[in-house]
Amino acid sequence: MSLLKEQIDILERDLLSKELKISPYHDLPFAIFRYEPEFEFEMRKEATLLATRLKNKGKKVHIISLAELFFEAIEKEGGKELIIKEEKEYGFLKAQESLNTIFSDPDYSPIPDMLVDRLEDMDAKEEIVFLTRAGIFSPKSYRISKLLDEIHGKTRVPTILFYPGTVEGVTGLKFMGIPMDDRVGSYHVNIYNR
């Protein structure tokens, strides 16, 4: 059995336990499942299989693609054509800054708000959310490490962020394995497959 599958088995046991084991905090029912970025397609398959197994055991699982939220936010703010035009005129870094503004600034279409809207009518005792396709935000269109902090207190629905990244030191992760200031510490949420 691969290490990835072993860690998924641990996550599955924790999600099926009577008491929520993915987090020691009742008001922070979130966890990160880290995987090597090159295993993106295998991870998507494993997340879908895990969702099916959980559904077969009575859990209601929602897989939310962060890529869908990415494109939905861009469409709300004028469409991808504007971003493409900006990149052609001003360069890649400026386009990344604009995307970050769209995804973070409350005057636009912040990803955390869009996510909370999707979670709003869910039953925290019966439903689980898997957030997939986080790599869409690479390299710097949105700091994915802050997403769970930004929805803290706005939902109680158990949420697993499938995070493509590498381990950095004892307590950190690097999003997509890219050196940048986007580290996730171990002090906020449980990290599976560290």
N, C-alpha and C positions, 0 to 999 in steps of 0.2 A: 504494500500500500504506500502510495506517495505521501510525502509530508503534507502536501496540500489537502489530500483527502483525510488524513489523520486529524488535521486541524478543523476541517469541516465537520467531522464526526463530533469533535468536542463542542463546537458551536451548536450543532444539532441537539446534543444532550442538554446544553444550557438553555436553549430555546424551548425545549419540551419539559423542563423541570417545573414543579409546582410553583416554586418561588422564582422570580426572575433572576437568573444568574449572570446575565450579560453585563450587569453593572451593579456595584455595591450601593448605588444611590438611587432611591425611588424616584427622584425628580430628574434624573439623567439616564433614561432607559436606552442608552445608545452604546454601540460598540463599533470598532473598526475591525474589518477582516483584511489584513494586509496580504498582498501577493506580489510576486515579481511581475513587472510590467509585461515581460515577454510571454506570460501565461494568460493574457487577457481572454483569449477565446476559450481556453480550457476553464477559466474561472467563470465565465458567463454560463457555460454548460453546467458546471458544478452548482452554481447558484440556482439555476432552473431546476436541476434534479433535487436539490435540498428543499426548494419551495414545494415541489411535488410531494416529497416524503412528509413534510410538515403538514401539508393539506390532507394527506391520507391519514394523519393522526389527529385531525380535527382543528388544526390551526388555519386561519385565513391569512395568506401571504400575498402581499402586493409587491411586485417588482417595478420600481420606478427608475426609468432611464434618465440619468442626468443629462444625457445628450438631447433628449426630447425637451427638457427644460431649457437647455442652452439655446436651441433653435427657436423655441417658443418665445423666449425673451428677446432674441434678435428680431423676430418678426414683429413683435409688439412695438419695437423701437425703430421701425422703418425698413427692416429687411436686411438680408445679407449683402445685397448690392451696395448699400451704403458703406458697410465695413470693407468690402472689396475695393470700392472706389477710394476710401480713405487710405488703405494699405498701399495702393498704387501711387497715390499722391504724396503721402507723408511717411510711408515705410511701415514695416512690421511692428516695431515697438509702439508706435502711435496707435495702430489698430488694436494692439493688446491692451493699451491703456483705456481706449474707448470701450472695449469689451468689459474690462474690469469695472468701469463706471456703470455700464448697463447692468451688470450682474450684482453690484454691491450698493450703489447709491439708491436711497429710498425714493428719489424723484423719478427713477426709471423702473426697471423690472428686476428687483433683487431676487436672486435664486432662493435664499432662505424663505422669503415671503411666499414665493410661488410653491415651494415645497410644503410649507405650513398650510396653505390653502388646500392642497391635495390630501393632507393628513387630517384636516379639520373634522370630518364626519366619521372618522374611524374609531372603533372601540378598542381602547388600549388593553383591555383584558382578553380580547379575542383575536386581535389582528397584529401582524408583524409586517414591517416594511424592509425591503432590500433596496438599497441605492446602488445602482450599477452604472457603468460607463463614465466614471469620474475622470478618466484620462482625457476626455474632450476638453477639459480646462487647461491642459498643458500647452505651453509652459507656464504662462502667467496671466491668463485671461480671468481667472478667479482663484483665490487661495482656498482650495478645497479643505485644507486643514481647519479652517474656521467655521465650516458649515454646521457641524454639530453644536458648537458653542453658540452659534447664532440662532438655533432653533430651541436651545435650552429654555425651559419654562413655557414654551409655546405649544408643546405636545407631550403626551405621556405614552405615545405609541412606541413600542420597542422597535428600534431602527438600527439596521446594520449597514454601515458604509463600506462597500467593497472598494478598497484603496490600493491602486497600483503604485507600489513604491518599494524602496529598499530600506533596510535597517541601517541606522546611523548611530554608532556607539551603543550605549546601554538603553537609553530612553527615547531615542529619536527615530523618525522616519523621514525619508526624502521622497517627495512626490515624483513619480515616474523615474526615480533614480537620478534626477537632475539636481546638480548643486545649486541651491538657492535658499533664500530665507523662508522656507515653508516647512518647518519641522513640526512634528506632532509629538508632544510630550506624553508620558504615560500617566500623568496625574489627572487628566480629565475623564477619559473613557478607557475601558478595557480594550486592549489590542490583541486580537487573535493572530497567530502565525508570526509572532515577532521574531 
